[in-house]
Amino acid sequence: MIYVTGHKNPDMDSTCAAYCYARYKSVIDPEGCYTAVRCGALNRQTKFAFGRAGVQPPAMMSDVYPRTADIARRNIATLEENEPIYAAVRKLDEHTLSVIPITDAAGEFRGIVSVHEISQFFIAETVGERPEYLYRPSNFGTVLPGKYLRRGDREEFVTSGMVGAMPYETGIKRMRAILPRKPVLVVGLRKDLVRYALEQDFPAIILTGITGAAEIPFDFSGYSGWVYISSRATAETIRLLRLSTPVKYIMTTEQVR
């Protein structure tokens, strides 16, 4: 929107000139949006002139200071609250943004995720105790190349991740240390550790270093958790797995009231 106006406390010449120039610009530039306004009340003479011509006089605009609405973006990138942090990182980078709005499934605004929240998310991984994440296994396929072998009963859950790369006794000891919370296990074809995870009904098992389901010597029929086969190496799987966390886990709502 481009506003065309004359001086403050306008007389008839100023008001008519703004009206005529806005109409003229609209004719020669039909793709533009030109609107005549006035920065003051209409005097009697000006009211008479517009009334005699049968046209609506320019609307009143008390000032011409820029407003937030004048510079706000309309067609902006957004994310649904259950989309992974991985998607937020990519959109912030691709669109050169510092903040991205988060909506619910109906498109209603819920909060924001900025570079700050993402930085805090990564920092939290390197300090303090073993970090926990909100896992939403339906995001695994978005972030991790691979395929689902079994879809579990739980839509999402908060827990930590654990890599099954240590000797059996050490691995079991560490898993028991965080009970009653059961971790997401990332492991290769370690029959002993996978069998323990099945017995304890871990919420999810991610298998690495496997080329096909035929190689898997396990019966998952009585298991209620998720099983996903990652085509990436274990270290890369762990890195990407963290980014499957839904953005709602880190979004802030304090600034949207």
N, C-alpha and C positions, 0 to 999 in steps of 0.2 A: 504494500500500500504506500503510495506517494501522495502526501498532502500538499496542496497548493493554497497559499494564504497571502494576504497582504500585511500591512503593518498593524500594530496594536491600536485599539480604539478606532476601528476602521470607519471611513466615510463611504459614500456610495461608490466612488471611483475604485477604491481599494477592494471592496467586496465584489463588485461586478467584474473587475479585472481577474480576480482569483477564479470566479465561476467560469468565465469565458476561456481562460487559459487551460483550466482543467478539462473542459469539454474539447478544446482544440487538441490537447495532447492525447486524449482518448481516441480521437479520430485518426491521427497520424501514427499512433502507436497502440493499436488495438490489443496487443498482448500485455500492455502495462495496465496498472490500476491506479488512476488518478482521481483524487477526491478534493473538491474545494472545501475549505473551512475558513472560519473567521476568528480572529483573536479579540473579540469584544462584542458588545451588544449592537444590534441593528438600530440605526436612527429611523425616524419617521419617514424621511425621504427614501431611504433604501428599502424599507418595507413596502412603500407604495410602488416603487419601480419593479420589484420582483413580483408583487401581486398583480400589477398591470400586465406584466409579461406572462403571467400564469405559470411561473416556475418556482420550485422550492429554493429558498435561499440557502447558502452554505451553513452547515451545522457549526455550532459554537465549539471551539477548542480553547480551553482556559490557558494552556501553555503548550509549547512545542518541545518540551524536554523528552528525550528518548525514554521509553519504558521497557520493562523486561519483556513484555509481549512483542515489542518491536524487533527484538533480536533473538527471541526464543526460536529454537528449531522445532518444526512441526513433524517432519518425517525423519524420526530418529530410530536408531537401532535399539531394540529392547530384548529382554530375555524372560522366559517363563521361569518361575521360581524353582522348578525341579530340574532345570537344565544344569549341566555340570559346570564347575568352575573353569574347566578347559575351554568351554564355549565363550565364557566371559573374557578370558585372556585373549582369545583370538579376535573377538569383536572389538575390544578396546584397542588392539593393535591395528587391525584392518581399517577401522574408521577413525583412527587417531583421536580417541576419546580419553578422558580422564575419569568419567563416571558413566554408568549405564543404568537406566531404570529397569526395575524388576516388576513383573506383573504376575497375577495368578492365572489359572487356566482360562478364566473368563475375560482376561485382558484388563482387569482392574489393577491399578497401581498399588504395589505392596511396599516398595522400598527402593534402595539404590545399592549398587556395588561399585566402588571406586578403586583406583589404583592402591589407595591406602588399605582397604579391606583385604585385597589380594596380597599385599606386602605383609600384612600382619599374619595372614594365613600361612605363608611360607616361613616367616620368622618363628612362629609357634612350633614348627617342626624341629627346630634346632636347639630349643631351650627347654628346660624343665624336664618333666617326666615323659614317659611314652605318650605321644599324642593320640587322641581319639578323633574320629571323623564320623560324620553322618554319611553312611553308605546307602546308596540307592542303586541296587544291582542292575536295574533297567538301564542305567547310564554306562555300565561296563562296555557295552557294545559300541557306544558313541565314542569312547575314549581309547579303548583297547582293541587293536585288530585281533580278531579271533571269532569264536562262536560259543553259544550257550549249549551246554550238554544237558542241563536241567534247570528249570526255573523254580525258585523256591516259593514258600508261602508268605514270607514277610516282605512287604513293599520297601521298607527302609529300616535302618537300625543304627545306633551309635555304638561304636566299638573301635578297637585298635587293629592294626594289621600286624601279621607276623610272617616271617620268611622261614620256611622249613629247610634250612641249609645246614643245621647243626646236627651232631649225633643225636640219636633217638632219646637217650636219657636226658640230655641237656634240653632238647626241645620240649619234652614233656614237662620237665621241671619249670621251664619258663611259661608254658601255657597254664599250668596249674597256679602259678604265682599271680595271675591276673583274674582268676576265677572270683566271683561267679560270672563275670563278663567274659564271653567267648569271642576270640578274635576271628578276623578273616584270614584264612591261611593261604599263603602263596607258596606253592611247592611243586617240585617236579614229580617224577614217578617214585616217590618215597612211600612204599606200601605201608610201612609201619605208622608214619605220621598221618597219612590220609585215613587209615583205618581208625586211628584214635580220634581224628576230627569227625568222622562219621559216627562213631560211638557216642561222642559228646554232643553231637548235633550242632556243630559250628554253623553260624548263619550263612557262610559262603566259603567255598573252596575254589581257588584259581589255580589251574594246572598249567605249568610251563614246560617247554622242551618236548612237546608232543605234536606229532604231525597228523595224527588221525585218531578218531574215537576207538578204532579197533585195538589200539595199543593199551587201552585203559582196562586193567584187570579188576575193576571194582563194580559192585552192585549198588546202585544208588536208588533202587526202588523204594526203600524204606526211609530214605533221607528227606528231611523237610527243607533243607537249605538250598542255596544256589550253587551250581557248578558251571564254571566258565573256563574254556580252553583259550589261553592267550598265545598268540603266535610270536610274541616278543620274548626276549630273554628275561630272566627273573628280575634283574636290577631295573630294566626299563619298565617292566610290568608294575613294579612297586611305585616307580616315579609317576607313571600315568594314572595308576589306581587312585592316588590321592586327589588327582584332578577330576575324578568322577563325582566328588562331593557336590550336592546340589547347591546352587548359589544362595538359596534361602538360609543356608547354614552360616553364611558370613555377611549377608546383606544387613544394612543398617536401616532402621525405621525411625530413629529419633529425629531426623531432620525433615520428616515429611508431615508432621502434625500441622 
